[in-house]
Amino acid sequence: MPWIQINFDTNPDHADTLEDALLEAGSLSVTLQDNADQPLFEPAIGETPLWSQTRISALYDAEVDLNMALRMIEACYGQPLPPHRSEILEDKDWEREWIKNYKPMRFGRRLWICPSWIEPPETDAVNLLLDPGLAFGTGTHPTTAQCLEWLDGADVKGKTVVDYGCGSGILAIAALLLGADKVIGVDIDPQALVASRDNAQRNGITDERLELYLPEQMAEKYTESAADLVIANILAGPLVELSDTLIGLAKSGADIVLSGVLDSQAETIRACYSQSCDILQIVNQEEWIRVDAVKH
């Protein structure tokens, strides 16, 4: 079934009011996007920034009376509408569109991340079969790639690993396939824990080797010195807020690998962790960094 999409050009001062008006006027969904190729990375804590030029797109059933819909939006908005245009969207199977473009990827010397529906290109390699579902982590983002490359080059055999912000389980499962004894995965999103468990089973990983928790559940069971390796691919703000927790989970001499950080935030992370850790190196890839450290 086709859809009608109405695109409005606005700015942060009017975006919230227009979004509310669109929803009140019966839009099926509302999406906010950059309208000027302006990068927007991690927001400051407590902020929800928008692009200086913002496009708001409202989706309607194709059978809607467009003129009537616009009059209703304007009535709810309470002022003349900003510049706008409409277009017909043909219905697509978006899951199939995504699947079509997701290919096997190699990280380091021996690790491949393979979509679960594709035969691994090197059957004798370490092949992680992945279907991320709704969770973050496919290997396509530089921050995930940096962590996978670190794991491929590390000796994790027999180690206990904490993956804080496990998402799809990609890093946790990679560590287990590379020889880790046990991984403790943590995420604030219950859907991520479901995806991690599904992907673990897809790769023959038992529940005993991959424990999965929400943060509050994790805190009840593990308080300190639980891991030989702590890896956290999240964002700079949470990495700072969680620094005591992440450092506390690491044994003395344990590796701590931090990612999800912009290069402009490197010194903030270094300053936060250097009191308890030796910072071994900071690796940069496409404006994103990975911080490799060892706990004192």
Secondary structure as UniProt FT lines:
FT   STRAND          3..10
FT   HELIX           12..24
FT   TURN            25..26
FT   STRAND          29..34
FT   TURN            45..46
FT   STRAND          54..61
FT   TURN            62..63
FT   HELIX           66..77
FT   STRAND          84..89
FT   HELIX           94..101
FT   STRAND          105..107
FT   TURN            108..110
FT   STRAND          111..115
FT   TURN            116..117
FT   TURN            123..124
FT   STRAND          126..130
FT   TURN            133..134
FT   HELIX           142..153
FT   TURN            157..158
FT   STRAND          160..164
FT   TURN            167..168
FT   HELIX           170..177
FT   TURN            178..179
FT   STRAND          182..186
FT   HELIX           190..202
FT   TURN            203..204
FT   TURN            207..209
FT   STRAND          210..213
FT   HELIX           215..221
FT   STRAND          227..233
FT   HELIX           236..241
FT   HELIX           243..249
FT   STRAND          250..262
FT   HELIX           263..265
FT   HELIX           266..273
FT   TURN            274..276
FT   STRAND          277..285
FT   TURN            286..287
FT   STRAND          288..295
//
